[in-house]
Amino acid sequence: MIAGSRVTREEELYWLALRMTPGLGTRWMARLVEHFRTPRAVFTASRSELEALGLSGSVAQSLASGCAFEDAVIQQEKMLAAGVAAITLHDDRYPWRLREIFDPPVVLFVRGRAELLRSVMLAVVGTRRATPYGLAATERLAGDLARAGLVIVSGMARGIDTAAHKAALAAGAPTVAVLGCGADVVYPIENRRLAEQIAERGLLVSEFPMGTPAYPQNFPIRNRIISGLSAGVLVVEGAQYSGSAITARLALEQNREVFAVPGNITSRMSWGPNLLIKQGAKLVQDANDVLVELPLEDRRRLALETQGRLFAGQGSGGQSCQPGVALSETARRVLAHLHVDAGTHLDELLERCEDLSSSEIIAALFELEMAGLIRQLPGKNFVKVWGESRSS
């Protein structure tokens, strides 16, 4: 299905009516739009034409009679009042990764910065009953990955999801929350403040119509969107048959990378990620374990975006300008210990920068690598590539 321009308000009404038609599932919506080319054409088709495609008589009658248009008008009014926009499957803002999954939602209800749907995203998911270890790991990893330029995606549930969103925001980065309720509904209620922060600095996303409560059955359904938006899924904690395990399985079906943080073998909450690692998921100890496994196109895009931020406002034209004014103090210190002609091991950097913690040094190395100023060699050795980064 080919993306087009943004729909008009009248065209949006047809998309909403299609979404509100009772008994019509996601796959059928997409099939009908593909066959008839537009939702408007679906509603002008006769009942016999619709039944000939395999639709049941009751659903075909609902479409032919246009009974869902009253609900569609109400949806538009609620969207306007809540500041929510509809992004349809034909909209040029619709995320390309999500479009490729088996059953992409035909309409996304979004509130916030819709342009983030074009970003390189990574899902961070886990249990609602997080342990202190899980929360600490999430805070560190989600923060480091957000600083590296990835947009963190999660479900705004209690526990790991909430920690991931908060870590991204604390890092000064946006984050995307995929909801199991309407975009105008906050669940859990204690995350009301977090939802407002995400709507202001990031993006709230839902496939459910406005006003939809947080029914339990909605959450497994929304998990395919969390993984579908993302280049990969990082599982921090969760039981063997938890929602995060479902998201990981969906990620595999969608050909996404799956990452897992190892946990204490005596903890039930470690059973899910430890099992994923046994089954081949990438073991994650620091953010670099995720970054090096991303598709080449995504890594290159992150590097170019980070480099653009670092060199914004600096000299060009081949002049040798120093990047120090744009780098953090820690990154400048670490860069001073690296060389163009010989690799420096991570342990050597830890010895030379005794007053810095390992996480601070690793974060600085991420910053430098994403800027194109250094390159990692096998065995956790790093070399300076300043000349190459300036000529790229």
Secondary structure, DSSP 8 states (H G I E B T S, - for coil): ----S---HHHHHHHHHHHHSTT--HHHHHHHHHHHSSHHHHHHS-HHHHHHTT--HHHHHHHHHTTTHHHHHHHHHHHHHHT-EEEETTSTTS-HHHHTSSS--SEEEEEE-GGGGGS-EEEEE--SS--HHHHHHHHHHHHHHHHTT-EEEE---TTHHHHHHHHHHHTT--EEEE-SS-TT--SSGGGHHHHHHHHHHSEEEESS-TT----TTHHHHHHHHHHHHSSEEEE-S--TTSHHHHHHHHHHHTT-EEEE----TT-GGGHHHHHHHHTT-EE-SSHHHHHTTS-HHHHHHHHHHHHHHHHTTS--TT-----GGGS-HHHHHHHHT--SSS-EEHHHHHHHTTTS-HHHHHHHHHHHHHTTSEEEETTTEEEE-HHHHHH-
